[in-house]
Amino acid sequence: MSEPDARALTVRADTSVCQGHQLCQGEAPDVFGFDEAADVVVVLDSHPAESLRHAVTQAVHYCPAFALSLEED
């Protein structure tokens, strides 16, 4: 029996609520960066590879400001 196709991921950041803790960057540095001037998260890859699903999910889960979301397309 074959496995179902993985669903595409979409990462979003609400910079209006980001508090600049940078936990997301620590969890998934290939997906999240940081804008020092604005003191907010920057999404480097809004459609990360399936191999990054766990790291991105952890980043979303641990964001203390609830500024991140992950959607499956």
N, C-alpha and C positions, 0 to 999 in steps of 0.2 A: 504494500500500500504506500503510495507516495505522499509526501508531506505537502500541505497547502503552501502556496506561494507566500512569501513574506510580504507584509504590507509596507508600503512606503511610509517613512516617518517625516513629519514636519515639526520643526522646533520654532517656537515663538518666544519672544521676550517682551515684557511690558516694561519699558524703561522708565515709565512714570512712577512705578512702584519699587523699582530696583533700589536697594540700599547700599550697593557696592561691597558686599561681603566677599565676593569672588569665590565662593564655595563651588559654584558651577564650573569655573575655570579649573579648579583643582580636580574635580571629578571627570571632566571631559574637555581637556585643553584643545583638542582638535576641533571642537564644536563651538566652544565659548571663549571669547577674548574679553578684554577690558579696556574701556576708553578712560584713560587717566584724567583727561581734561574734564569730561562730563561726569566722571565717577559712576559709570553704569556699565552693565554687561553689553557685549557686542556678540551677536550670533555670527560666527564665522562660516558655518555650514548649516543652512536651514533644512537641508534634506540629507542628513547623515546616513552613512552606510548601515546596514543591518548589524554589522559587527560591533557598532557603537551603541546599540540599543540599551544595553545594561548600564553603561556609563552615563548616557543621557538621561535615562530613567532615574538613576541615582541623583544626578544633578538637579533635576526637577523636584524630586522628593525632598532633598535637603535644603532647597532655597528658603531661607527664613522669611523672605518678603513675599513668597508665592508669586514671583515675577515671571516664572517660566511655565510654559505648557508644551505638551507633546501630543500631537495628533497623529492618528494612523489614517492614511488616505485609502 
